[in-house]
């Protein structure tokens, strides 16, 4: 068993704190890809420096892109993409899905492999789409990692159909390289409801920021990226709003207030929906020039909500629901079974192991608050499971979070930040 971290207990003693959340993983990794494909250098200020973004950076460097770090900024110098190269994707969805299309633009072979869990995560829609576009990929018929992309230096593009119902990243992966294709790309989603539409909107907005022309036909689930040059940018990376969820949970559980610095007034990040969700669970929220300030009495109300578009918030919200004053129903989250782990099964198992009452359905969790007790909270190498365990430990003695180090995937020093905020 991995080393256990004793989740600090605060109890019902009000917390008053200000927190600066590291940059957004989703924005950082999209910006890295777009900057690598641009026709001039870019500067990314305050990027997230974590396992997932370091893997993305290393993968691009392996294919010939120049990336240097100076204090709190990265300088990206585009170059000719080339192999041979070997890329470690870890267990990062953005890396394993965004970089194979980039590798198709390289001259030479580019091999991909990662953590054991990465071999189980869905990748087939991206592989099949690239093969339809004429890319040769060795995957031994598994349509999964490990694989080798045989890049020919360019992609013609054209029209493609893709089922992105398991992950919006499948669609984003194709759109991000669309401007470099001689015909651009027209991608039509043909599956059931797209998960995490805000992440698609983020991809489109960032493509446009880098100079691409993108047409969206929502009625037919079709996105058209025209062939064009991408231009380097000097941009500041927004704080990762989804990573704010456990910190916003602290006053929800203990009472008091917390301010998240630099919360953007306008953003495509799904985490921005925390404002309305936590308000419905009993918080008072103010957004101003200082950031977002949440104030709470420490009373949490249960919630019935469809989280299909904001599934990454589920672990934190499930922890809050387990400590609420009434039952909750978190719906529309079946796609979370294919994330870093099967998040529905993991949350149900771990909360119930502490005395909770969570009923796991095919695509939802029904959570009935019950008295909790201490015990080991397993994380399954999933950073958001680890932070959920920390939230439960705020008012539950003896919660030991297994492998809290997995939080480095998106937050380099979560345990230190957490202990500082709650005064432990």
LOSE-293864 format. One record per residue (C-alpha): residue number from 1; residue in three letters; x, y, z. Coordinates in steps of 0.25 Angstrom, whole numbers, plus 2048, in hexadecimal, padded with zeros to 3 digits. Each point is the difference from the previous one (the first is absolute). Layout:
# residues N
- NUM / Ala / X / Y / Z
...
This chain:
# residues 424
- 1 / Unk / 800 / 800 / 800
- 2 / Unk / 805 / 80E / 7FD
- 3 / Unk / 803 / 809 / 80B
- 4 / Unk / 7F4 / 805 / 808
- 5 / Unk / 7FE / 80F / 803
- 6 / Unk / 7F8 / 804 / 80C
- 7 / Unk / 7F5 / 80A / 7FB
- 8 / Unk / 801 / 80C / 809
- 9 / Unk / 7F4 / 802 / 809
- 10 / Unk / 7FA / 80E / 802
- 11 / Unk / 7F2 / 7FD / 805
- 12 / Unk / 7F6 / 80B / 801
- 13 / Unk / 80A / 80B / 802
- 14 / Unk / 7FE / 80B / 7F6
- 15 / Unk / 80B / 802 / 7F6
- 16 / Unk / 803 / 80D / 7FA
- 17 / Unk / 80B / 7FF / 7F5
- 18 / Unk / 805 / 805 / 7F2
- 19 / Unk / 805 / 7F6 / 7F6
- 20 / Unk / 807 / 801 / 7F3
- 21 / Unk / 7FD / 7F4 / 7F7
- 22 / Unk / 80A / 7FB / 7F6
- 23 / Unk / 7FD / 802 / 7F1
- 24 / Unk / 7F6 / 7F8 / 7F8
- 25 / Unk / 805 / 7F3 / 7FB
- 26 / Unk / 7F6 / 800 / 7F5
- 27 / Unk / 804 / 80E / 7FB
- 28 / Unk / 80F / 7FD / 802
- 29 / Unk / 800 / 7F4 / 7F8
- 30 / Unk / 7F8 / 805 / 7F5
- 31 / Unk / 808 / 80D / 7FF
- 32 / Unk / 80D / 7F7 / 7FF
- 33 / Unk / 7FA / 7F9 / 7F4
- 34 / Unk / 7FC / 80C / 7F9
- 35 / Unk / 80D / 808 / 803
- 36 / Unk / 808 / 7F4 / 7FA
- 37 / Unk / 7F8 / 800 / 7F3
- 38 / Unk / 801 / 810 / 7FF
- 39 / Unk / 808 / 807 / 7F6
- 40 / Unk / 807 / 809 / 80B
- 41 / Unk / 804 / 7FE / 80E
- 42 / Unk / 7F7 / 801 / 80C
- 43 / Unk / 801 / 803 / 80F
- 44 / Unk / 7F7 / 7F9 / 80A
- 45 / Unk / 800 / 808 / 80D
- 46 / Unk / 7FC / 7F9 / 80D
- 47 / Unk / 7FF / 7F2 / 7FA
- 48 / Unk / 7FC / 7F4 / 808
- 49 / Unk / 80D / 7F8 / 803
- 50 / Unk / 7FB / 7F2 / 804
- 51 / Unk / 802 / 7F2 / 7FB
- 52 / Unk / 7F5 / 801 / 7F5
- 53 / Unk / 806 / 80D / 7FA
- 54 / Unk / 80E / 7FC / 802
- 55 / Unk / 7FD / 7F3 / 7F8
- 56 / Unk / 7F9 / 809 / 7F5
- 57 / Unk / 80D / 809 / 800
- 58 / Unk / 809 / 7F4 / 7FF
- 59 / Unk / 7F8 / 7FA / 7F5
- 60 / Unk / 801 / 80C / 7F7
- 61 / Unk / 80F / 802 / 803
- 62 / Unk / 802 / 7F2 / 7FC
- 63 / Unk / 7FA / 803 / 7F2
- 64 / Unk / 809 / 80C / 7FE
- 65 / Unk / 7F9 / 80C / 807
- 66 / Unk / 808 / 80A / 808
- 67 / Unk / 7FB / 802 / 80E
- 68 / Unk / 807 / 808 / 80B
- 69 / Unk / 7FC / 804 / 80E
- 70 / Unk / 803 / 80D / 806
- 71 / Unk / 7FB / 803 / 80E
- 72 / Unk / 7F1 / 7FF / 7FE
- 73 / Unk / 7FF / 7FF / 7F1
- 74 / Unk / 803 / 7F7 / 7F5
- 75 / Unk / 805 / 804 / 7F2
- 76 / Unk / 7FC / 7F7 / 7F5
- 77 / Unk / 808 / 801 / 7F3
- 78 / Unk / 7F9 / 7F8 / 7F4
- 79 / Unk / 808 / 7F7 / 7F8
- 80 / Unk / 7FF / 7F5 / 7F5
- 81 / Unk / 7F9 / 7F4 / 807
- 82 / Unk / 809 / 7F4 / 7FF
- 83 / Unk / 802 / 7F1 / 804
- 84 / Unk / 805 / 7F7 / 805
- 85 / Unk / 7FA / 804 / 80D
- 86 / Unk / 7FB / 7F8 / 80C
- 87 / Unk / 7F5 / 807 / 809
- 88 / Unk / 7FC / 7FC / 80E
- 89 / Unk / 7F1 / 804 / 802
- 90 / Unk / 7FF / 7FC / 80E
- 91 / Unk / 7F2 / 7FF / 803
- 92 / Unk / 7FC / 80E / 7FA
- 93 / Unk / 7F4 / 800 / 7F7
- 94 / Unk / 804 / 80D / 7F9
- 95 / Unk / 80E / 7FA / 7FD
- 96 / Unk / 7FC / 7F3 / 7FB
- 97 / Unk / 7F5 / 806 / 7F7
- 98 / Unk / 806 / 80D / 7FB
- 99 / Unk / 80E / 7FC / 7FC
- 100 / Unk / 7FD / 7F4 / 7F7
- 101 / Unk / 7FA / 80A / 7F6
- 102 / Unk / 80C / 809 / 802
- 103 / Unk / 809 / 7F4 / 7FD
- 104 / Unk / 7F9 / 7FE / 7F3
- 105 / Unk / 805 / 80D / 7FC
- 106 / Unk / 80F / 7FC / 803
- 107 / Unk / 80A / 7F9 / 7F6
- 108 / Unk / 803 / 7F3 / 806
- 109 / Unk / 7FB / 7F6 / 80B
- 110 / Unk / 7FA / 804 / 80D
- 111 / Unk / 7FE / 7F6 / 80B
- 112 / Unk / 7F6 / 802 / 80B
- 113 / Unk / 7FF / 7F8 / 80D
- 114 / Unk / 7FC / 804 / 80F
- 115 / Unk / 7FB / 7FB / 80D
- 116 / Unk / 7F9 / 7F2 / 801
- 117 / Unk / 7F2 / 808 / 801
- 118 / Unk / 803 / 807 / 7F3
- 119 / Unk / 7FF / 7F3 / 7F9
- 120 / Unk / 7F2 / 7FE / 804
- 121 / Unk / 7FB / 80E / 7FD
- 122 / Unk / 7F8 / 803 / 7F3
- 123 / Unk / 808 / 805 / 7F5
- 124 / Unk / 7FA / 7F8 / 7F4
- 125 / Unk / 7F8 / 80C / 7FA
- 126 / Unk / 80C / 808 / 7FE
- 127 / Unk / 808 / 7F5 / 7FA
- 128 / Unk / 7F5 / 7FC / 7F7
- 129 / Unk / 7FE / 80F / 7FB
- 130 / Unk / 80F / 801 / 7FE
- 131 / Unk / 800 / 7F3 / 7F8
- 132 / Unk / 7F4 / 805 / 7F7
- 133 / Unk / 809 / 80D / 7FE
- 134 / Unk / 80B / 7F7 / 7FA
- 135 / Unk / 809 / 7FE / 80C
- 136 / Unk / 807 / 7F3 / 803
- 137 / Unk / 7FF / 7FC / 80E
- 138 / Unk / 806 / 7F3 / 807
- 139 / Unk / 7F6 / 7FC / 80B
- 140 / Unk / 800 / 7F1 / 7FE
- 141 / Unk / 7F1 / 801 / 7FE
- 142 / Unk / 7FD / 804 / 80E
- 143 / Unk / 7FD / 80F / 7FC
- 144 / Unk / 807 / 804 / 80D
- 145 / Unk / 80E / 803 / 806
- 146 / Unk / 80B / 7FC / 7FE
- 147 / Unk / 800 / 805 / 7F1
- 148 / Unk / 809 / 805 / 7F6
- 149 / Unk / 7FC / 80C / 7F6
- 150 / Unk / 808 / 800 / 7F3
- 151 / Unk / 800 / 80F / 7FD
- 152 / Unk / 801 / 805 / 7F1
- 153 / Unk / 802 / 80E / 803
- 154 / Unk / 7F2 / 805 / 7FD
- 155 / Unk / 7F1 / 7FD / 800
- 156 / Unk / 7F6 / 803 / 7F5
- 157 / Unk / 7F4 / 800 / 809
- 158 / Unk / 7F2 / 801 / 7FB
- 159 / Unk / 7F3 / 7FB / 806
- 160 / Unk / 800 / 7F6 / 80B
- 161 / Unk / 7F5 / 7F9 / 809
- 162 / Unk / 804 / 7FD / 80E
- 163 / Unk / 7F9 / 7FB / 80D
- 164 / Unk / 805 / 809 / 80B
- 165 / Unk / 7F5 / 7FB / 80A
- 166 / Unk / 80B / 7FA / 809
- 167 / Unk / 808 / 80C / 800
- 168 / Unk / 800 / 80E / 7FB
- 169 / Unk / 80F / 7FF / 7FE
- 170 / Unk / 7FE / 7F7 / 7F4
- 171 / Unk / 7FA / 80C / 7F8
- 172 / Unk / 809 / 80A / 806
- 173 / Unk / 80C / 7F8 / 7FC
- 174 / Unk / 7FC / 801 / 7F1
- 175 / Unk / 7FC / 80F / 801
- 176 / Unk / 80D / 804 / 806
- 177 / Unk / 808 / 7FC / 7F3
- 178 / Unk / 7F5 / 804 / 7F6
- 179 / Unk / 807 / 80D / 7FC
- 180 / Unk / 80C / 7F8 / 7FC
- 181 / Unk / 7F9 / 7F7 / 7F6
- 182 / Unk / 800 / 804 / 7F2
- 183 / Unk / 7F1 / 7FF / 7FF
- 184 / Unk / 7FD / 803 / 80E
- 185 / Unk / 7F7 / 7F7 / 807
- 186 / Unk / 7F1 / 7FE / 802
- 187 / Unk / 7FC / 7F7 / 80C
- 188 / Unk / 7F2 / 7FB / 803
- 189 / Unk / 7FD / 7F9 / 80D
- 190 / Unk / 7F7 / 7F4 / 7FD
- 191 / Unk / 7FF / 7FA / 80E
- 192 / Unk / 7F7 / 803 / 80C
- 193 / Unk / 800 / 80D / 808
- 194 / Unk / 80E / 806 / 800
- 195 / Unk / 806 / 801 / 80E
- 196 / Unk / 807 / 80D / 805
- 197 / Unk / 7FB / 809 / 7F5
- 198 / Unk / 807 / 80C / 808
- 199 / Unk / 80E / 7F9 / 7FC
- 200 / Unk / 7FC / 800 / 7F1
- 201 / Unk / 7FC / 80F / 802
- 202 / Unk / 80E / 802 / 806
- 203 / Unk / 807 / 7F9 / 7F4
- 204 / Unk / 7F8 / 809 / 7F6
- 205 / Unk / 803 / 80C / 808
- 206 / Unk / 80F / 7FE / 801
- 207 / Unk / 801 / 7FC / 7F1
- 208 / Unk / 7F9 / 80D / 7FD
- 209 / Unk / 80A / 807 / 809
- 210 / Unk / 80C / 7FA / 7F9
- 211 / Unk / 7FA / 805 / 7F2
- 212 / Unk / 7F8 / 7F4 / 7FB
- 213 / Unk / 7F2 / 802 / 7FA
- 214 / Unk / 7F6 / 7F6 / 806
- 215 / Unk / 7F2 / 7FE / 7FC
- 216 / Unk / 7F6 / 7F9 / 809
- 217 / Unk / 7F3 / 7FA / 7FC
- 218 / Unk / 7FA / 7FC / 80E
- 219 / Unk / 7F3 / 7FA / 7F9
- 220 / Unk / 808 / 7F6 / 7F9
- 221 / Unk / 80B / 7FE / 80A
- 222 / Unk / 80A / 804 / 7F5
- 223 / Unk / 80D / 809 / 801
- 224 / Unk / 808 / 805 / 7F5
- 225 / Unk / 80E / 805 / 801
- 226 / Unk / 805 / 807 / 7F4
- 227 / Unk / 80F / 7FF / 7FB
- 228 / Unk / 808 / 80B / 805
- 229 / Unk / 80C / 805 / 808
- 230 / Unk / 800 / 800 / 80F
- 231 / Unk / 808 / 80C / 806
- 232 / Unk / 808 / 800 / 80D
- 233 / Unk / 7FA / 806 / 80C
- 234 / Unk / 804 / 806 / 80D
- 235 / Unk / 7F6 / 7FB / 809
- 236 / Unk / 7FD / 7FF / 80F
- 237 / Unk / 7FA / 7F2 / 804
- 238 / Unk / 7F4 / 801 / 809
- 239 / Unk / 7FF / 7F9 / 80E
- 240 / Unk / 7FB / 7F2 / 7FF
- 241 / Unk / 7F1 / 802 / 805
- 242 / Unk / 7FE / 7F1 / 801
- 243 / Unk / 80B / 7FF / 80A
- 244 / Unk / 7FA / 80B / 808
- 245 / Unk / 7F4 / 7F7 / 803
- 246 / Unk / 807 / 7F9 / 80D
- 247 / Unk / 804 / 80D / 805
- 248 / Unk / 7F3 / 807 / 7FE
- 249 / Unk / 7FA / 7F3 / 808
- 250 / Unk / 808 / 804 / 80D
- 251 / Unk / 7F7 / 80B / 804
- 252 / Unk / 7F4 / 7F8 / 7FB
- 253 / Unk / 804 / 7F5 / 80A
- 254 / Unk / 806 / 808 / 80B
- 255 / Unk / 7F9 / 80E / 7FF
- 256 / Unk / 807 / 80D / 7FD
- 257 / Unk / 805 / 806 / 7F3
- 258 / Unk / 80B / 7FE / 7F5
- 259 / Unk / 804 / 809 / 7F5
- 260 / Unk / 806 / 7F9 / 7F3
- 261 / Unk / 809 / 80B / 7FA
- 262 / Unk / 7FF / 804 / 7F1
- 263 / Unk / 7F3 / 7F9 / 7FD
- 264 / Unk / 7FD / 804 / 7F2
- 265 / Unk / 7F4 / 809 / 7FD
- 266 / Unk / 7FE / 7F8 / 7F3
- 267 / Unk / 805 / 7F2 / 7FD
- 268 / Unk / 7FC / 7F3 / 7F8
- 269 / Unk / 806 / 7F8 / 80C
- 270 / Unk / 7F5 / 7F6 / 805
- 271 / Unk / 804 / 803 / 80E
- 272 / Unk / 7FA / 80D / 7FF
- 273 / Unk / 7F2 / 7F9 / 803
- 274 / Unk / 805 / 7FE / 80E
- 275 / Unk / 7FA / 80E / 803
- 276 / Unk / 7F2 / 7FC / 7FD
- 277 / Unk / 801 / 7F1 / 805
- 278 / Unk / 806 / 804 / 80E
- 279 / Unk / 7F6 / 80C / 801
- 280 / Unk / 7F5 / 7F5 / 7FF
- 281 / Unk / 807 / 7F8 / 80B
- 282 / Unk / 7FF / 80C / 809
- 283 / Unk / 80C / 809 / 7FE
- 284 / Unk / 800 / 80F / 7FD
- 285 / Unk / 80A / 803 / 7F5
- 286 / Unk / 805 / 80E / 7FB
- 287 / Unk / 809 / 802 / 7F4
- 288 / Unk / 807 / 80D / 7FF
- 289 / Unk / 80E / 805 / 7FC
- 290 / Unk / 807 / 7F9 / 80C
- 291 / Unk / 7FA / 7F2 / 7FB
- 292 / Unk / 7F5 / 7F7 / 805
- 293 / Unk / 7FC / 800 / 80F
- 294 / Unk / 7F8 / 7F5 / 805
- 295 / Unk / 7F9 / 802 / 80E
- 296 / Unk / 7F9 / 7F5 / 807
- 297 / Unk / 7FA / 7FD / 80E
- 298 / Unk / 805 / 7F1 / 7FE
- 299 / Unk / 7F2 / 7FB / 7FD
- 300 / Unk / 800 / 7F8 / 7F3
- 301 / Unk / 7F3 / 7FD / 7F8
- 302 / Unk / 7FE / 7F4 / 7F8
- 303 / Unk / 7FF / 802 / 7F1
- 304 / Unk / 7F9 / 7F9 / 7F4
- 305 / Unk / 808 / 804 / 7F4
- 306 / Unk / 805 / 7FB / 7F2
- 307 / Unk / 80F / 801 / 7FF
- 308 / Unk / 802 / 7FB / 7F2
- 309 / Unk / 807 / 80D / 7FC
- 310 / Unk / 808 / 802 / 80C
- 311 / Unk / 803 / 7F1 / 804
- 312 / Unk / 80E / 804 / 806
- 313 / Unk / 7F9 / 807 / 80B
- 314 / Unk / 7FA / 7F3 / 805
- 315 / Unk / 80A / 7FB / 80A
- 316 / Unk / 800 / 80D / 808
- 317 / Unk / 7F1 / 801 / 7FF
- 318 / Unk / 7FE / 7F2 / 804
- 319 / Unk / 808 / 802 / 80D
- 320 / Unk / 7F8 / 80D / 803
- 321 / Unk / 7F3 / 7F8 / 7FE
- 322 / Unk / 804 / 7F5 / 809
- 323 / Unk / 801 / 80B / 80B
- 324 / Unk / 7F3 / 807 / 7FC
- 325 / Unk / 7F3 / 802 / 808
- 326 / Unk / 7F8 / 7F8 / 7F5
- 327 / Unk / 802 / 7F6 / 7F5
- 328 / Unk / 806 / 803 / 7F3
- 329 / Unk / 7FF / 7FA / 7F2
- 330 / Unk / 80C / 803 / 7F7
- 331 / Unk / 7FB / 7FC / 7F1
- 332 / Unk / 806 / 7FF / 7F2
- 333 / Unk / 80E / 7FC / 804
- 334 / Unk / 801 / 7F2 / 7FA
- 335 / Unk / 80C / 804 / 7F8
- 336 / Unk / 808 / 802 / 80D
- 337 / Unk / 801 / 7F1 / 800
- 338 / Unk / 80B / 802 / 7F5
- 339 / Unk / 808 / 80B / 807
- 340 / Unk / 80D / 7FE / 808
- 341 / Unk / 7F8 / 7F5 / 807
- 342 / Unk / 7F1 / 7FC / 800
- 343 / Unk / 7FD / 80C / 808
- 344 / Unk / 7F1 / 7FC / 803
- 345 / Unk / 804 / 7F2 / 806
- 346 / Unk / 80C / 806 / 807
- 347 / Unk / 7F8 / 80B / 807
- 348 / Unk / 7F5 / 7F6 / 804
- 349 / Unk / 80A / 7F6 / 806
- 350 / Unk / 809 / 80A / 807
- 351 / Unk / 7F5 / 809 / 806
- 352 / Unk / 7F8 / 7F3 / 805
- 353 / Unk / 80D / 7FB / 806
- 354 / Unk / 800 / 80B / 809
- 355 / Unk / 7F1 / 7FE / 804
- 356 / Unk / 7F9 / 808 / 7F5
- 357 / Unk / 7F4 / 7FC / 7F8
- 358 / Unk / 803 / 801 / 7F1
- 359 / Unk / 7F7 / 7F8 / 7F6
- 360 / Unk / 807 / 7FF / 7F3
- 361 / Unk / 7F8 / 800 / 7F3
- 362 / Unk / 804 / 7FE / 7F2
- 363 / Unk / 802 / 80F / 7FE
- 364 / Unk / 7FE / 806 / 80D
- 365 / Unk / 802 / 800 / 80F
- 366 / Unk / 7F5 / 801 / 80B
- 367 / Unk / 807 / 805 / 80D
- 368 / Unk / 7F8 / 7FF / 80D
- 369 / Unk / 808 / 807 / 80B
- 370 / Unk / 804 / 7F7 / 80B
- 371 / Unk / 80A / 801 / 80C
- 372 / Unk / 80E / 7FE / 7FB
- 373 / Unk / 80C / 7F9 / 808
- 374 / Unk / 80F / 7FF / 7FD
- 375 / Unk / 806 / 7F7 / 7F6
- 376 / Unk / 809 / 7FF / 7F4
- 377 / Unk / 7FB / 807 / 7F4
- 378 / Unk / 806 / 7FA / 7F4
- 379 / Unk / 803 / 809 / 7F4
- 380 / Unk / 802 / 7F6 / 7F4
- 381 / Unk / 80B / 80A / 7FB
- 382 / Unk / 7F5 / 80A / 7FE
- 383 / Unk / 803 / 80E / 804
- 384 / Unk / 7F2 / 804 / 802
- 385 / Unk / 7FD / 7F4 / 809
- 386 / Unk / 80B / 805 / 809
- 387 / Unk / 7FB / 80E / 801
- 388 / Unk / 7F2 / 7FA / 803
- 389 / Unk / 806 / 7F8 / 80C
- 390 / Unk / 806 / 80D / 805
- 391 / Unk / 7F2 / 807 / 800
- 392 / Unk / 7FA / 7F4 / 808
- 393 / Unk / 80C / 801 / 80A
- 394 / Unk / 7FD / 80E / 804
- 395 / Unk / 7F5 / 7FB / 80A
- 396 / Unk / 803 / 7F1 / 800
- 397 / Unk / 80B / 7FC / 80A
- 398 / Unk / 80A / 7F5 / 7FB
- 399 / Unk / 7FE / 801 / 7F1
- 400 / Unk / 80D / 7FB / 7F9
- 401 / Unk / 801 / 804 / 7F1
- 402 / Unk / 808 / 7F6 / 7F9
- 403 / Unk / 80A / 805 / 7F5
- 404 / Unk / 7FD / 80F / 802
- 405 / Unk / 80C / 802 / 7F7
- 406 / Unk / 7F7 / 7FD / 7F4
- 407 / Unk / 7FB / 80F / 802
- 408 / Unk / 80D / 804 / 7F9
- 409 / Unk / 7F9 / 7FD / 7F3
- 410 / Unk / 7FA / 80E / 800
- 411 / Unk / 804 / 806 / 80E
- 412 / Unk / 80F / 7FF / 803
- 413 / Unk / 7FF / 802 / 80F
- 414 / Unk / 7F1 / 7FD / 804
- 415 / Unk / 803 / 7FB / 80E
- 416 / Unk / 808 / 80C / 804
- 417 / Unk / 7F6 / 80A / 7FA
- 418 / Unk / 7F5 / 7F8 / 807
- 419 / Unk / 807 / 800 / 80E
- 420 / Unk / 803 / 80F / 7FF
- 421 / Unk / 7F2 / 804 / 7FC
- 422 / Unk / 7F9 / 7F8 / 80C
- 423 / Unk / 80B / 804 / 80A
- 424 / Unk / 806 / 7F2 / 802
